[in-house]
Amino acid sequence: MTKVLVTGGAGYVGNVLTPRLLKEGYDVIVYDMLYFGKETLPLQHPKLTVIQGDIRDTAKLAKAFQGVTSVLNLACISNDASFELDEKLSTTINLDAFEPMVVAAKKAGVKRFVYCSSSSVYGVSDAPDVTEEHPLVPLTLYNKYKGMCEPLLFKHKADDFTCSIIRPATVCGYSPRTRLDLSVNILTNHAVNKGTITVFGGGQKRPNLHIEDMVDLYCLMLVAPHAKIHGEIFNAGYQNQTIMEIANIVKKVVEEEFPGRKPIDIKVTPTDDNRSYHINSDKIKRVLGFAAKRTIEDAVRDLCKAFKEGKLPNSFDNDWYYNVRTMKRLEAA
């Protein structure tokens, strides 16, 4: 498994994953619309190829798949709020393009296809532990489509076409293309740069996963034995915390990292976003020995360091940190 194609490889996770794959000796193809540019990728690396492409362009994808052994499919219109955008855009990218992509990969001789789904497919659950067998209760088109794509992948699984699905928790932490529209990252940005955190609701439980742990897992999925991952779905999370608990972690870390400032103020306001679930990640530990190692606190410290070093300038005004704002500005269609 030496040549890996990463759809969405220039995004938030892709900007950490791509350098890691290169470091581990893979030839890497990043296939991405490049809404956020490519300058943050290691473009001078001899084993990296960047293709500006749309996953809805199956013919172009099919050409890119030639000689590829593994696909890590990260590309999508990402996160629930993205559906403020044109519904047709999200439907064509997150659902309609998926099965033709899988078919094209298989036809091109790809041996392994790993699909990044989402733990948000569980929607709202008061179950103490949400395992992979838990019914999917999508609350938005984003998590509905994520769930609908899963059986479309398994429809094409074969002995020589390993198919597996990861349902990651909400990712957090620093990336060369950091997103500041995800819960831990949002709260850290506000704490560092405004001195105030606003918590919407607060009682909702959200699972989180450090971006470096997410990347560790993708690297593991490329080498895990076929028999262990084929046709399998794995939750991938670490700390299940309420939004209020996350806010208190952020407050504590930011106050430690920026001593001498006045204490961070936490304000609470009502919300109609009631997504709440406590995911169980025992299966992936049992089957693959994978356990996340980095905490929410680690993610907040990494972001604080990036702010101190000037790596995240204009963190409220620059659309580049925000998926929906960027796509609206580009009039993505």
N, C-alpha and C positions, 0 to 999 in steps of 0.2 A: 504494500500500500504506500507507494512513494509519491504519487502525484495527486494533490488534493485541490478540488475546486470549492471555494467558499462563496456562496451567493450572499450578497449583503456584507461582503468582507471589508468594506470601507466604513462600516457603521461603528456604533459604540463598542460592542463586543468584538467585532471584526478587527478593530484597531489594536486590540491586545492579543487576539488570537493569531492574526497573520504573522507578526514578528516571532511569536512562540513557535509556530509551525516551521518557519524558516530556520530558527535556531535548532530545531530538532532534526533538520536535514531534509525536510520535504520540499518538493517543487510545489509552489502554490500559485493557483490562479484565483484572483479576486474578480468576481463577476458582479458588478454593482452599477446602479444608475448614477452614482456619484453626486447625489443631491448635496452632499456635504463636502465634496471635493475628494482629492486623493493625496494631498500634500502631507498628511499626517502618517501615511504609510511609508515603509522603507523602500522607496522607489528605486534606489541604486542597487538593491540586492539582486545578484544575478539569477536567483531562483524564483523571483517574483514576476508574475505577469498580471497586469491590471487591464481588464476589459470593461469598457463602459457599455453596459447592456441592460436591457429590460427583460425580466424573466418571462414576460408575456410574449417575447420574441423567441418562440420555440426553435425556429430554424437557426438563429444565431447561437442559442444555448447548445443545441445539438452539435454544432461545429466546435464549440468550446469544450464539450465533454469528450472529444476524441483524445484518447490516450490517458484519460483521467481514471484513477483507481477508486477514489472515494469522493463523495460529495457531503459537505456540511451545509445544510440549507438554513440560513439565517434570514434570508431576504423576506421582508414583508412591510406593509404599512404598519408601523409598530406602535403599540399601546392603545388602550381604549379611547383616549381622547382624540386619536387620529381620525376617528370617524366624524369629527367636525368637518372633515374634508368631503369631497364629492363621494357619495356612496358607491358610485360606479367604479371609481378608481380603486377603492379598497376591495370591492368584490372581485374585480378582474385580476388584481395582483394576489390577494390573500386566498382566493378560492379557485377561480377559473383557470389560472395559470399553473396550478400545482400538479394536477395529474399529468398534463402534457409534459411537464418538466421531468417527472418521474419516469414516464415512458421513454422519453428521449435519452435519459441517463442510462436506463437499462439497455436500450437498443445500441448505445454507443460502447457498451462493454464495461460500464462502471460496475464495480464489485460491491460497493458499500454505500448506502444512502442513510444519513442521519438527519432526522427532521427535528428542528427546534420548535416545539409546540409551546405551550404556556400553562403554568399552574392556574391561571385565571379561568381556564375551562371549567373549574369547579364552581365558580360564581360565589354563591353564599352557602355556607354549610356550618351547622353548629355541631357537627361530629367532632369528637375530641381528636381524632386522627383521620385525616383524609388520605386514603391509600389510592393506588392506581385503579382499583376496582370501583371507586366511588362514582356514582352517576354524575354526568356532566350537566351542569345547570347554567348555561351561558346567559349572561346579562346584557351583552353587547354583541354587535356583529363581529367584532374582533375575536372574542373568545369563542363565539359560535363557529366561525370559519376555521379557527385553529382546530377545534374538535372535529369538524367535518372532514378536514384533510387527512386526519390520522388513518381512518380505514381506507382511504384512497391510496395511501402508500402501501399498506399491507396487502391490498388487492394484487399487487405486482411482486410481492416477495417471492424469492426462489432460492434454491440451494446455492446458486452462484450470484445472487443479488441480495446481500444482507441488508435488511431494513430494520431500523430502530428509531424510537421516538423518545425525546427528552421533554419533560414538562418542568422547565425551570421556574424557580421563584423569581420575584422581582430582583433584578440585578442592581448592585450598587457599587460605588467606588470610582476611582479615577481611571480615565482612558485618554489617549491622545485626542480622541473625539468624544469628550465627555458629554453626556446628556444631563441636563439640569431640570428635566421634567419627570423624574422618577423619585419616589417618596423620600428615601434617605438623602439623595443628592439635593432635592428641593429644600428640605429642612436645613441641611448643612449650609447651603448657599445663603439662605435667609439669616441663619444664626451668625455666620461670619460677616456678612455684608450689610445686614440691617439691624442686627442685635435683637431681633424679635422673630419668634416662630409662631405661625398661625397653624393650629391643628384643626382640621375639618372633621368633626365627629370626635374620634379619638379611641373609641372602643373597638373599632374594626381590627381584626387580626390580619396581618399580612406577612407571608413568609418572605424571607430575603436571602440573597446569595451574593457573596463578594464576586466581583468580575473575574478575579484571578482564579477563583475556584471553578467558575463557569468554564474558563479556558482549560484548566486542568482536566475537567470532565470531557470536553470535546477531544482533547488529545488522547485520553484514555479510550474513547469510543472508536478511534481509528485503529487501535491495536487489540481491543478486546476480542476474545474468541467468538467466532460466528455463533457457536452453539449457546453462548451465554446471552447474546443480545438480539439474536434474530427474532423478529416478530414481537419484541418486548417493548413495553412502555415503562419509563422510569421517572418518578418524581425526583427533582433535584433542588433541595432547599437546605437551609441551615437553621436560622433562628426565626421562629414564629413569634412575632411581637405585635402588640397593639400599636396603633399609630401614636398614642400617647407615650407608650414605653420607648418607642423610637425617638420621639421628641426629647425625652429626658436623657437618653444616651447622647444625642447630638448636643444638647445643652451642656452636659458634663464635659464632653471631649473638647468642644470649642472653647469653653471657659478655661480648660487646662492648656490648650494650645495657644490661646491669646490672653495671657495673664495681664492684669492691669486694666482690662476693660470692665465696664459695668456688667453685672449679671445678665444673662440672656432671659428675655421675657417670653413666656409661653401664653398665647391667647387661644381660646377655644371658640369655634364657631360651628353652627349646624351644617350638615351636609346631606345630600341625597345619594351620595356614592356609598352604598352599603356593602360592597364586596368584602367578604370576611370569610376566611377559611384557614385551617391549621393543617398544613400538609405533612405527611409522614414520608420520610426518605429512607426508611429501613431497607426497602427492597434493593436499592442500588448499592447499599453497603454490604448487604448479604450476598448479592450476586457478583459484584465487581470489586468489592472492598473499597469503594469510594466513600469518603466522608469529607465534607467541607472543613477547612481548617481556619478560615479567616472570619472574623466577626464583623458585625455592623460597626462596632467601635473602630476596628482596623480601617474600614472603608471611610469613615468620617475623618480619621487621622490622615489618610492618604489625600483626601480632598483638601483638608486644611493645609497640608504641605504644598499642594499645587497652588492654592490661593496665595500662600506666602511667597512662592517662587514666581508669581506673576504669570502662571500658565493658564489661568482662566479669567482673562480681562473682560470687562464689560459684561459681567455674568447675568445681568438682567436685561440689558438692551440688545445684545447680539443674538439674532434669531438662530444662529448656527448651533446653539446648545439645545434648541427646542424643535422637536420633529415637526409638529403641526405648523408652527410659525414659519419654519423654513419652507415647507411644502406649499403653504398658502402664498408665500412671497414669490416662489418660483412658478406658481400656478400649475403645479403638477397635474398631469392628466393621463 
